[in-house]
Amino acid sequence: DQQVKQNSPSLSVQEGRISILNCDYTNSMFDYFLWYKKYPAEGPTFLISISSIKDKNEDGRFTVFLNKSAKHLSLHIVPSQPGDSAVYFCAATYRNSGNTPLVFGKGTRLSVIA
Amino acid sequence: DGGITQSPKYLFRKEGQNVTLSCEQNLNHDAMYWYRQDPGQGLRLIYYSQIVNDFQKGDIAEGYSVSREKKESFPLTVTSAQKNPTAFYLCASSTRGPTGELFFGEGSRLTVL
């Protein structure tokens, strides 16, 4: 059973517009969430994270929102740029139990069209 | 520069052969991980190690083996028992702290002929 779900396999957005990538989770023990970005044939790179004690975290063009009651988080990219075209993975863990491995979603492929 | 080095980047193997993928890190991280990526499947955990001489199975450990004799190294062996070994393999490491942030290598693509 998937604990972290990214239900949209792909998303296309015009350059300059907002990209919204969604992620749902089922395990209420998760208390820390991360987004990774991955280009083809490369390893993922960390993008942004959020703790369950917050509902928003912002870093430049990237903002992650967390809705604990809905077990839902989203990544907003504003404005979207062609270089943002990549696969984005949502991941979750529960820090209180130590170094628990991250659980990843299946990813959403974002295409930013110039 | 600090980082994670995976080798080889591309590897071809005949059916029935074992192959070992190398992963070395100089970040002084305690924990290391192996993930497998398949199209549409995301990243699935194969094995992980939180400390030298100790490792745990992940979600898809069957057909794989690992060792952790040194803090810097976490090699993955894909054995002939692995039914569908063709995939992109990613090694990662993290501190033992609670942040959970992983640092990934560039990956190794294994193709079984």
Contacts between the chains, C-beta under 8 A, distances in Angstrom:
chain1	res1	chain2	res2	distance
A	6	B	42	7.8
A	9	B	40	6.9
A	32	B	98	7.6
A	32	B	99	7.3
A	32	B	100	5.4
A	34	B	100	6.6
A	34	B	101	6.5
A	36	B	102	7.9
A	41	B	88	7.6
A	41	B	106	7.9
A	41	B	107	6.7
A	41	B	109	7.1
A	42	B	106	5.8
A	42	B	107	6.7
A	43	B	4	7.6
A	43	B	6	8.0
A	43	B	90	5.5
A	43	B	92	7.5
A	43	B	104	3.2
A	43	B	105	5.2
A	43	B	106	5.2
A	43	B	107	5.3
A	44	B	43	7.4
A	44	B	90	7.3
A	44	B	102	7.8
A	44	B	104	5.1
A	45	B	104	7.1
A	46	B	101	5.4
A	46	B	102	7.3
A	46	B	103	7.5
A	49	B	99	7.5
A	49	B	100	7.8
A	49	B	101	6.8
A	89	B	42	6.5
A	89	B	43	6.4
A	91	B	100	7.8
A	93	B	100	4.2
A	95	B	98	3.7
A	95	B	99	7.3
A	95	B	100	6.3
A	96	B	98	7.6
A	98	B	50	7.6
A	98	B	96	7.6
A	98	B	98	7.3
A	99	B	30	7.6
A	99	B	31	5.0
A	99	B	50	5.2
A	99	B	94	6.7
A	99	B	96	5.5
A	99	B	97	7.8
A	99	B	98	7.7
A	99	B	100	7.7
A	100	B	100	7.3
A	101	B	33	6.1
A	101	B	45	5.4
A	101	B	48	5.2
A	101	B	58	6.7
A	102	B	100	5.7
A	102	B	102	6.1
A	103	B	45	8.0
A	104	B	35	7.7
A	104	B	42	5.0
A	104	B	43	4.2
A	104	B	44	7.7
A	105	B	42	5.7
A	106	B	40	6.3
A	106	B	41	6.2
A	106	B	42	3.7
A	107	B	42	5.2
A	107	B	43	8.0
